[in-house]
Amino acid sequence: MYQHPILIDLSQSIIRNKDRYEAHDKIKKAVETLCLDFEFIHESLRGFLSEPKHLYNANYLTIPLINSGDIIIQINLFCPIRDRAVDITQDNIHHHGWRLLTTGVITGDGYETINFTRNSHQIRSNKIVNLKIDEIYRHSKGDVRFIDSFTPHVVFHNEGLSATLAIWSADRIIPSQNIKRLLRHFPKIRQWGANILHHLNLNDVLELNQLKGLYYHPENGKIIETQNYSKPFDGSRGEILNCWFKFFQQIGFTDPGFWTSVKINAPSEAKPLIDKLLTGEPIHDVGIWGDQRRRFSKTQILQAISNSAPEK
């Protein structure tokens, strides 16, 4: 897959720095600039969409630009929920394991989120998780944010589509991720190897990122760990493509020559959306129906946090 030279340089600046916290601090200004540079975003998207399979495999509200070991750079989309309910989670409360995240808003009004205190998910009373709120805020345009490793957070559906540029890395240099980077051109072999290592419980030995204990939700007025969490997709291909193309329209990514060429091999769900880009007809911001197992309200979460707090 094509990778924009700017993104390659950005990822290499993180890889070369032994202090990953310092590396993320140094890229903040670059992220702020790139979020405003639609020419850069257009070129990155042209590279991504030059492979027809990506439109056929549109199941997530993410557009990957680089995936190399622990380094991940992608565009994340935050959309309305189809029934227009207010303050509904886009996903369960979760953390990213040992990953650090630097993120900036490209379009829209950003998103509202609750960040919890780092490692507070480890404070347990029986099966109750005693999360502690660090900050409730709206991640908005011009505000580059950093989320530490092992920091639980939750994001709520927007009233309108918003997009961010997100850069992840490990919070330290991890040798196994360098091996994973060498296998970047062999994704099936890389995934097969990772699955085997997880199955053999070698996660800790090789410092692989955890697969379990990442997700939490309110239940019966308390916060508990989500068991058997699965996320096979964010929505149907039609729903996800509508969000993608709404974003393309937001940033003026409407080049006739490019889209006429893409349309030839595009899936049926994408063709009317391409036509709307070419004619300028507005793409309706309908969002997704969402998954009932990931649907919780802010009120439920805040009440459960209050109930779950240990008595003094």
PLY file of the C-alpha trace (Angstrom):
ply
format ascii 1.0
element vertex 312
property float x
property float y
property float z
element edge 311
property int vertex1
property int vertex2
end_header
0.00 0.00 0.00
1.21 3.50 -0.84
2.55 5.46 2.12
2.94 9.23 1.94
6.61 10.31 2.38
5.59 12.71 5.16
4.02 9.85 7.09
7.08 7.66 6.56
9.29 10.44 7.96
6.88 10.91 10.88
6.91 7.22 11.72
10.70 7.02 11.42
11.10 9.95 13.80
9.22 7.92 16.42
11.05 4.65 15.68
14.49 6.29 15.99
13.73 7.97 19.31
14.48 5.79 22.34
12.17 8.00 24.41
8.75 7.44 22.90
7.12 10.08 25.11
9.57 12.66 23.82
8.90 11.43 20.27
5.16 12.04 20.63
5.75 15.45 22.14
7.92 16.40 19.16
5.31 15.41 16.55
2.48 17.53 18.01
3.19 20.53 15.80
3.48 18.33 12.71
0.14 16.67 13.48
-1.52 20.07 13.92
-0.15 21.18 10.53
-1.09 17.96 8.72
-4.68 18.15 9.94
-4.99 21.45 8.06
-3.19 20.25 4.93
-5.94 18.82 2.72
-3.52 18.41 -0.21
-1.49 16.00 1.94
-4.67 14.18 3.02
-5.90 13.93 -0.58
-2.60 12.40 -1.72
-2.60 9.93 1.18
-6.15 8.89 0.32
-5.32 8.47 -3.38
-2.63 6.01 -2.39
-4.95 4.11 -0.07
-7.83 3.97 -2.56
-5.61 2.94 -5.48
-6.21 -0.63 -4.25
-9.89 -1.48 -4.98
-9.99 -4.04 -2.14
-10.06 -1.23 0.42
-13.53 -0.10 -0.68
-14.72 -3.70 -0.63
-13.29 -4.23 2.87
-14.81 -1.07 4.37
-16.07 -2.38 7.71
-14.52 0.09 10.14
-14.69 3.81 10.83
-10.96 3.97 10.19
-8.83 4.57 7.12
-5.35 3.06 7.66
-2.39 4.94 6.21
0.56 3.16 7.89
0.68 -0.06 9.91
4.27 -1.00 10.74
4.96 -2.91 13.96
3.84 -0.74 16.85
3.49 2.32 14.58
-0.04 2.92 13.33
-1.17 6.07 11.51
-4.77 6.32 10.40
-7.77 8.56 9.92
-10.52 7.90 12.46
-14.14 8.82 11.80
-16.63 9.76 14.53
-20.19 9.76 13.26
-23.79 10.19 14.40
-25.80 7.22 15.60
-28.66 6.52 13.21
-31.51 7.02 15.67
-29.98 10.37 16.76
-29.91 9.42 20.44
-27.77 11.80 22.49
-24.59 10.98 24.43
-24.33 7.36 23.27
-20.94 5.62 23.26
-19.27 4.86 19.94
-17.46 1.97 21.65
-17.04 0.53 25.13
-14.74 2.16 27.65
-11.31 0.89 26.65
-7.58 1.47 26.77
-4.90 0.78 24.13
-2.54 -1.33 26.23
1.05 -0.15 25.83
0.21 2.17 22.94
0.61 5.95 23.10
-1.74 8.08 20.98
-1.33 11.55 19.53
-4.41 12.80 17.68
-5.69 15.95 15.98
-9.03 16.88 14.40
-9.19 17.19 10.59
-12.86 18.06 10.07
-16.05 18.55 12.03
-16.60 19.47 15.65
-14.38 16.73 17.06
-15.90 14.47 19.68
-16.76 14.39 23.35
-14.79 11.97 25.50
-14.13 10.93 29.07
-10.54 10.12 30.00
-9.94 8.07 33.12
-6.88 8.00 35.32
-4.07 5.83 33.95
-4.21 2.26 35.31
-7.38 2.96 37.32
-8.95 -0.03 35.53
-6.70 -2.19 37.70
-8.43 -1.02 40.88
-10.98 -3.76 41.53
-13.45 -4.71 44.24
-14.59 -8.22 43.41
-15.69 -7.81 39.79
-16.34 -4.07 40.03
-13.84 -1.83 38.22
-13.19 1.39 40.13
-12.38 3.75 37.28
-11.49 7.31 38.23
-12.38 10.23 35.95
-9.42 12.39 34.96
-11.12 14.72 32.45
-14.32 15.18 30.46
-13.74 17.29 27.35
-14.42 17.85 23.66
-11.50 17.04 21.38
-11.79 19.95 18.93
-10.02 21.34 15.88
-6.60 22.86 16.55
-6.24 20.93 19.81
-3.71 18.10 19.47
-4.29 15.56 22.22
-2.08 12.89 23.77
-3.41 9.74 25.46
-1.00 7.72 27.56
-0.69 3.94 27.55
-3.06 1.99 29.82
-5.38 5.01 30.02
-9.06 4.06 29.78
-11.33 6.42 27.86
-14.66 6.46 26.06
-15.91 8.45 23.07
-19.51 9.44 22.31
-21.30 9.59 18.97
-21.42 13.02 17.36
-24.32 14.94 15.88
-22.27 15.26 12.68
-19.30 13.45 11.14
-15.85 14.38 12.39
-12.44 12.99 11.44
-9.09 12.83 13.20
-5.52 11.97 12.29
-4.25 9.43 14.85
-0.65 8.31 15.45
0.02 5.33 17.74
3.25 3.80 18.96
4.40 1.65 21.87
5.37 3.53 25.02
8.88 2.05 24.76
11.06 0.20 22.26
9.82 -3.40 22.00
12.08 -5.82 20.04
9.17 -8.01 18.89
7.65 -4.99 17.13
10.83 -4.55 15.08
10.39 -8.14 13.89
6.76 -7.39 13.11
7.93 -4.37 11.09
10.19 -6.59 8.99
7.14 -8.71 8.12
5.00 -5.74 7.06
4.82 -7.02 3.45
3.53 -10.40 4.69
0.44 -9.46 6.76
-1.06 -12.98 6.77
2.18 -14.54 8.04
2.52 -11.75 10.61
-1.03 -12.26 11.88
-0.64 -16.04 11.93
2.55 -15.73 13.98
0.94 -13.30 16.43
-2.07 -15.60 16.89
0.22 -18.56 17.64
2.22 -16.56 20.19
-0.95 -15.38 21.94
-2.28 -18.94 21.95
0.95 -20.16 23.57
0.63 -17.43 26.24
3.95 -15.87 25.21
2.46 -12.36 25.33
4.42 -11.25 28.36
7.71 -12.86 27.27
7.66 -11.11 23.88
5.86 -7.99 25.19
2.96 -8.34 22.78
0.09 -5.97 23.41
-2.70 -7.55 25.42
-5.88 -8.80 23.79
-7.96 -9.25 26.95
-8.89 -6.86 29.71
-9.14 -3.86 27.41
-12.90 -3.18 27.51
-15.35 -2.11 30.23
-18.99 -1.08 30.46
-21.71 -0.12 32.94
-23.97 -2.93 34.12
-26.45 -2.92 37.00
-25.16 0.47 38.07
-21.50 -0.60 38.27
-18.51 -0.63 35.91
-17.37 -4.14 35.03
-14.94 -5.69 32.58
-16.56 -6.69 29.28
-16.20 -10.44 28.80
-15.81 -12.04 25.37
-15.66 -8.65 23.67
-15.61 -8.86 19.89
-15.50 -6.16 17.25
-15.87 -7.81 13.85
-16.94 -4.50 12.27
-18.31 -1.03 13.04
-21.14 -1.27 10.54
-22.21 -2.65 7.19
-20.17 -1.77 4.13
-22.92 0.59 2.98
-22.95 2.43 6.31
-19.16 2.71 6.53
-18.74 3.82 2.92
-21.36 6.53 3.44
-19.27 7.83 6.36
-16.05 7.61 4.34
-17.55 9.47 1.39
-19.13 12.09 3.63
-15.60 12.74 4.91
-14.24 12.89 1.34
-16.88 15.49 0.53
-16.04 17.48 3.69
-12.40 17.84 2.61
-13.18 18.52 -1.05
-11.66 15.25 -2.26
-13.69 15.27 -5.47
-11.11 14.99 -8.27
-13.13 13.86 -11.37
-10.28 12.00 -13.08
-9.43 10.02 -9.96
-12.98 9.08 -9.00
-14.03 8.20 -12.56
-11.15 5.71 -12.59
-11.97 4.33 -9.12
-15.64 3.88 -10.01
-14.85 1.23 -12.63
-13.85 -1.36 -10.01
-15.78 0.02 -7.02
-18.40 -1.99 -5.09
-22.03 -1.24 -5.85
-22.51 0.67 -2.57
-19.73 3.11 -3.52
-20.86 4.01 -7.06
-23.79 6.32 -6.17
-21.57 7.99 -3.56
-18.90 8.59 -6.20
-21.58 10.14 -8.43
-22.51 12.52 -5.61
-18.88 13.57 -5.20
-18.67 14.26 -8.93
-21.94 16.21 -9.16
-21.67 18.01 -5.82
-24.90 16.51 -4.50
-24.73 16.49 -0.67
-24.07 13.14 0.98
-26.42 12.81 3.93
-24.74 12.38 7.31
-26.84 9.40 8.43
-24.18 7.69 10.54
-24.45 4.07 11.68
-26.94 1.97 13.64
-24.20 0.80 15.97
-23.83 -2.38 18.02
-26.12 -2.90 21.03
-23.21 -4.43 22.96
-21.38 -1.10 22.62
-24.34 1.18 23.25
-24.26 2.94 26.62
-25.22 6.46 27.67
-23.06 9.03 29.37
-25.56 9.08 32.25
-25.18 5.32 32.73
-21.40 5.62 32.80
-21.24 8.59 35.17
-23.74 7.00 37.54
-21.85 3.70 37.48
-18.56 5.50 38.14
-20.11 7.14 41.16
-21.55 3.85 42.40
-18.32 1.95 41.79
-16.11 4.34 43.74
-14.79 2.62 46.90
-16.20 3.97 50.15
-13.83 6.11 52.19
0 1
1 2
2 3
3 4
4 5
5 6
6 7
7 8
8 9
9 10
10 11
11 12
12 13
13 14
14 15
15 16
16 17
17 18
18 19
19 20
20 21
21 22
22 23
23 24
24 25
25 26
26 27
27 28
28 29
29 30
30 31
31 32
32 33
33 34
34 35
35 36
36 37
37 38
38 39
39 40
40 41
41 42
42 43
43 44
44 45
45 46
46 47
47 48
48 49
49 50
50 51
51 52
52 53
53 54
54 55
55 56
56 57
57 58
58 59
59 60
60 61
61 62
62 63
63 64
64 65
65 66
66 67
67 68
68 69
69 70
70 71
71 72
72 73
73 74
74 75
75 76
76 77
77 78
78 79
79 80
80 81
81 82
82 83
83 84
84 85
85 86
86 87
87 88
88 89
89 90
90 91
91 92
92 93
93 94
94 95
95 96
96 97
97 98
98 99
99 100
100 101
101 102
102 103
103 104
104 105
105 106
106 107
107 108
108 109
109 110
110 111
111 112
112 113
113 114
114 115
115 116
116 117
117 118
118 119
119 120
120 121
121 122
122 123
123 124
124 125
125 126
126 127
127 128
128 129
129 130
130 131
131 132
132 133
133 134
134 135
135 136
136 137
137 138
138 139
139 140
140 141
141 142
142 143
143 144
144 145
145 146
146 147
147 148
148 149
149 150
150 151
151 152
152 153
153 154
154 155
155 156
156 157
157 158
158 159
159 160
160 161
161 162
162 163
163 164
164 165
165 166
166 167
167 168
168 169
169 170
170 171
171 172
172 173
173 174
174 175
175 176
176 177
177 178
178 179
179 180
180 181
181 182
182 183
183 184
184 185
185 186
186 187
187 188
188 189
189 190
190 191
191 192
192 193
193 194
194 195
195 196
196 197
197 198
198 199
199 200
200 201
201 202
202 203
203 204
204 205
205 206
206 207
207 208
208 209
209 210
210 211
211 212
212 213
213 214
214 215
215 216
216 217
217 218
218 219
219 220
220 221
221 222
222 223
223 224
224 225
225 226
226 227
227 228
228 229
229 230
230 231
231 232
232 233
233 234
234 235
235 236
236 237
237 238
238 239
239 240
240 241
241 242
242 243
243 244
244 245
245 246
246 247
247 248
248 249
249 250
250 251
251 252
252 253
253 254
254 255
255 256
256 257
257 258
258 259
259 260
260 261
261 262
262 263
263 264
264 265
265 266
266 267
267 268
268 269
269 270
270 271
271 272
272 273
273 274
274 275
275 276
276 277
277 278
278 279
279 280
280 281
281 282
282 283
283 284
284 285
285 286
286 287
287 288
288 289
289 290
290 291
291 292
292 293
293 294
294 295
295 296
296 297
297 298
298 299
299 300
300 301
301 302
302 303
303 304
304 305
305 306
306 307
307 308
308 309
309 310
310 311
